[in-house]
């Protein structure tokens, strides 16, 4: 199943925003220890990213780029 990447809006705690991934109807947030399922939360304020932009974002944030290949399948938490 296709994965779409998005960047959440900047906040005081996360001035560069947060990386989100959508697979099916499930939204996931990338944290230091991997992906966290957010459920079917709205992503209306998030900006779409290409995979290349997501790779660049991970590199800038010091997160493992390999995590982009490990977004959980639908129905897996």
FIDRENMAR-80670 format. One record per residue (C-alpha): residue in three letters; chain; z, x, y. Coordinates in nm, 3 decimals. Each point is the difference from the previous one (the first is absolute). Layout:
<atoms>
("ala" "A" (Z X Y));
...
</atoms>
This chain:
<atoms>
("unk" "A" (0.000 0.000 0.000));
("unk" "A" (-0.083 0.123 0.349));
("unk" "A" (0.273 0.138 0.224));
("unk" "A" (-0.012 -0.047 0.377));
("unk" "A" (0.204 0.229 0.225));
("unk" "A" (0.154 -0.100 0.332));
("unk" "A" (0.226 0.157 0.258));
("unk" "A" (0.288 -0.209 0.131));
("unk" "A" (0.073 -0.002 0.372));
("unk" "A" (0.216 0.278 0.139));
("unk" "A" (0.373 -0.061 0.038));
("unk" "A" (0.284 0.209 0.140));
("unk" "A" (0.097 0.107 -0.351));
("unk" "A" (-0.361 0.068 -0.105));
("unk" "A" (-0.201 0.100 0.308));
("unk" "A" (-0.309 0.069 -0.216));
("unk" "A" (0.028 -0.336 -0.173));
("unk" "A" (0.026 -0.042 -0.378));
("unk" "A" (-0.271 0.014 -0.263));
("unk" "A" (-0.060 -0.325 -0.187));
("unk" "A" (-0.223 -0.070 -0.297));
("unk" "A" (-0.124 -0.339 -0.112));
("unk" "A" (-0.104 -0.051 -0.360));
("unk" "A" (-0.087 -0.357 -0.086));
("unk" "A" (0.251 -0.216 0.185));
("unk" "A" (0.282 0.258 -0.012));
("unk" "A" (0.091 0.221 0.298));
("unk" "A" (0.164 0.339 -0.060));
("unk" "A" (0.165 0.241 0.243));
("unk" "A" (-0.021 0.377 -0.053));
("unk" "A" (0.342 0.163 0.014));
("unk" "A" (0.104 0.358 -0.073));
("unk" "A" (0.078 -0.093 -0.362));
("unk" "A" (-0.318 -0.204 -0.061));
("unk" "A" (-0.123 -0.354 0.050));
("unk" "A" (0.236 -0.291 0.070));
("unk" "A" (-0.125 -0.354 -0.061));
("unk" "A" (0.034 -0.225 0.303));
("unk" "A" (-0.138 -0.308 -0.170));
("unk" "A" (-0.265 -0.200 0.177));
("unk" "A" (0.122 0.082 0.351));
("unk" "A" (-0.235 -0.052 0.291));
("unk" "A" (-0.196 0.305 0.109));
("unk" "A" (-0.146 -0.159 0.313));
("unk" "A" (0.145 0.267 0.231));
("unk" "A" (-0.117 0.289 -0.220));
("unk" "A" (-0.320 0.191 0.069));
("unk" "A" (-0.245 0.059 -0.287));
("unk" "A" (-0.051 0.363 -0.105));
("unk" "A" (-0.272 0.159 -0.207));
("unk" "A" (0.114 0.209 -0.296));
("unk" "A" (-0.086 0.313 0.198));
("unk" "A" (0.224 -0.116 0.286));
("unk" "A" (0.278 -0.077 -0.251));
("unk" "A" (-0.035 0.352 -0.144));
("unk" "A" (0.024 0.147 0.350));
("unk" "A" (0.304 -0.218 0.081));
("unk" "A" (0.180 0.117 -0.317));
("unk" "A" (-0.075 0.364 0.080));
("unk" "A" (0.128 -0.039 0.357));
("unk" "A" (0.320 -0.168 -0.124));
("unk" "A" (0.061 0.260 -0.272));
("unk" "A" (-0.039 -0.255 -0.280));
("unk" "A" (-0.183 0.071 -0.324));
("unk" "A" (-0.362 -0.109 0.031));
("unk" "A" (-0.001 -0.064 -0.376));
("unk" "A" (0.216 -0.308 0.065));
("unk" "A" (-0.314 -0.178 0.119));
("unk" "A" (-0.118 -0.005 -0.362));
("unk" "A" (0.324 -0.158 -0.124));
("unk" "A" (0.020 -0.335 0.177));
("unk" "A" (0.155 -0.232 -0.261));
("unk" "A" (-0.220 -0.255 -0.174));
("unk" "A" (0.040 -0.369 0.084));
("unk" "A" (0.313 -0.140 -0.163));
("unk" "A" (0.167 0.344 -0.029));
("unk" "A" (0.294 0.084 0.226));
</atoms>
